[in-house]
Amino acid sequence: MLQQLLPRLSGLHVLDVSYCLKLDAPMLRATLAQLPQLAELDASCCELFDAGADAVAARLLQRGCVLR
């Protein structure tokens, strides 16, 4: 469902996907790549572990990232 919503959410500044147990690291990475204005992310309790941290780190390293 998130993939279907992303084109309409490109201007999103805050995203809370906490407790989304079906969210996996590749989907998180793809989501973050499509939300250039995202400043706040809550992905707590998603069981993403190291792969999730890698996805967030990849976004933080991109030029122009406003995620904090």
Contacts in CASP RR format, 6 or more apart in sequence:
PFRMAT RR
TARGET T0000
AUTHOR 0000-0000-0000
METHOD contacts of the structure
MODEL  1
MLQQLLPRLSGLHVLDVSYCLKLDAPMLRATLAQLPQLAELDASCCELFD
AGADAVAARLLQRGCVLR
2 17 0 8 1.000
2 23 0 8 1.000
2 27 0 8 1.000
2 31 0 8 1.000
3 27 0 8 1.000
3 30 0 8 1.000
6 31 0 8 1.000
6 34 0 8 1.000
6 35 0 8 1.000
7 34 0 8 1.000
9 34 0 8 1.000
9 35 0 8 1.000
10 34 0 8 1.000
10 35 0 8 1.000
10 36 0 8 1.000
10 37 0 8 1.000
11 35 0 8 1.000
11 36 0 8 1.000
11 37 0 8 1.000
12 35 0 8 1.000
12 37 0 8 1.000
12 38 0 8 1.000
13 37 0 8 1.000
13 38 0 8 1.000
13 39 0 8 1.000
13 40 0 8 1.000
14 38 0 8 1.000
14 39 0 8 1.000
14 40 0 8 1.000
14 41 0 8 1.000
15 31 0 8 1.000
15 35 0 8 1.000
15 38 0 8 1.000
15 40 0 8 1.000
15 41 0 8 1.000
15 42 0 8 1.000
16 41 0 8 1.000
16 42 0 8 1.000
17 23 0 8 1.000
17 28 0 8 1.000
17 41 0 8 1.000
17 42 0 8 1.000
17 43 0 8 1.000
17 46 0 8 1.000
18 42 0 8 1.000
18 43 0 8 1.000
18 44 0 8 1.000
18 45 0 8 1.000
18 46 0 8 1.000
19 44 0 8 1.000
19 45 0 8 1.000
19 46 0 8 1.000
20 43 0 8 1.000
20 46 0 8 1.000
21 46 0 8 1.000
21 47 0 8 1.000
23 43 0 8 1.000
23 46 0 8 1.000
23 48 0 8 1.000
24 48 0 8 1.000
24 51 0 8 1.000
25 48 0 8 1.000
25 51 0 8 1.000
25 52 0 8 1.000
25 54 0 8 1.000
25 55 0 8 1.000
26 55 0 8 1.000
28 43 0 8 1.000
28 46 0 8 1.000
28 48 0 8 1.000
28 52 0 8 1.000
28 55 0 8 1.000
28 56 0 8 1.000
29 52 0 8 1.000
29 55 0 8 1.000
29 58 0 8 1.000
29 59 0 8 1.000
32 38 0 8 1.000
32 41 0 8 1.000
32 55 0 8 1.000
32 56 0 8 1.000
32 58 0 8 1.000
32 59 0 8 1.000
32 67 0 8 1.000
33 59 0 8 1.000
36 64 0 8 1.000
36 66 0 8 1.000
37 66 0 8 1.000
38 66 0 8 1.000
38 67 0 8 1.000
39 66 0 8 1.000
39 67 0 8 1.000
39 68 0 8 1.000
40 67 0 8 1.000
40 68 0 8 1.000
41 56 0 8 1.000
41 67 0 8 1.000
43 52 0 8 1.000
43 56 0 8 1.000
46 52 0 8 1.000
48 55 0 8 1.000
56 67 0 8 1.000
59 65 0 8 1.000
59 67 0 8 1.000
60 67 0 8 1.000
END
